[in-house]
C-alpha cells in the first residue's frame, strides 16, 4: 500500500487517482492515517463480499 501525505493528495489529485489502480493508497496527515482510498471496483467487490456474509456496513 502506498502512503501519501494529505498535502500531496490535495496538490495532485489526478496522480493519486492513478495510483489507486495499482492498489490501496493510505493518506496520512501529521503522521496519522486519516483515510484509505480504493478503486470503485474494489469497493463494489468489498460491499458484495460483506453483504454475502450478512455483515452490515451501512453502505450500499
C-alpha positions as CSV (number, residue, x, y, z in Angstrom):
1,X,0.0,0.0,0.0
2,X,1.4,3.4,-0.9
3,X,1.3,6.2,1.6
4,X,0.8,9.8,0.7
5,X,0.6,12.9,2.8
6,X,-2.7,14.7,2.6
7,X,-0.9,17.8,1.1
8,X,0.4,15.7,-1.8
9,X,-3.1,14.4,-2.4
10,X,-4.5,17.9,-2.4
11,X,-1.8,19.2,-4.7
12,X,-2.0,16.4,-7.3
13,X,-5.3,14.5,-7.0
14,X,-5.1,13.2,-10.6
15,X,-1.8,11.4,-9.7
16,X,-3.5,10.0,-6.5
17,X,-6.3,8.6,-8.6
18,X,-3.9,6.9,-11.0
19,X,-2.1,5.2,-8.0
20,X,-5.4,3.6,-6.9
21,X,-5.3,1.4,-10.0
22,X,-2.1,-0.2,-8.6
23,X,-3.6,-0.8,-5.1
24,X,-4.7,0.9,-2.0
25,X,-3.5,4.4,-1.1
26,X,-3.1,5.3,2.5
27,X,-3.4,9.0,3.3
28,X,-1.7,10.5,6.3
29,X,-1.8,13.9,8.0
30,X,0.7,14.8,10.7
31,X,1.9,11.2,10.7
32,X,-1.5,9.7,11.4
33,X,-3.6,7.7,8.9
34,X,-6.8,9.6,8.1
35,X,-8.1,7.7,5.1
36,X,-7.5,4.8,2.7
37,X,-8.5,5.1,-1.0
38,X,-9.5,2.1,-3.0
39,X,-10.8,1.7,-6.6
40,X,-14.5,1.8,-7.2
41,X,-14.3,-1.8,-8.4
42,X,-12.6,-2.9,-5.2
43,X,-15.2,-1.1,-3.2
44,X,-18.0,-2.8,-5.1
45,X,-16.4,-6.2,-4.5
46,X,-15.9,-5.5,-0.8
47,X,-19.5,-4.5,-0.3
48,X,-20.6,-7.5,-2.3
49,X,-18.5,-9.8,0.0
50,X,-19.8,-8.2,3.2
51,X,-23.4,-8.4,2.0
52,X,-23.0,-12.1,1.1
53,X,-21.7,-12.7,4.6
54,X,-24.5,-10.7,6.2
55,X,-22.1,-8.1,7.6
56,X,-23.9,-4.8,8.0
57,X,-21.9,-1.7,6.7
58,X,-24.5,1.0,6.4
59,X,-23.2,1.4,2.8
60,X,-24.7,0.2,-0.5
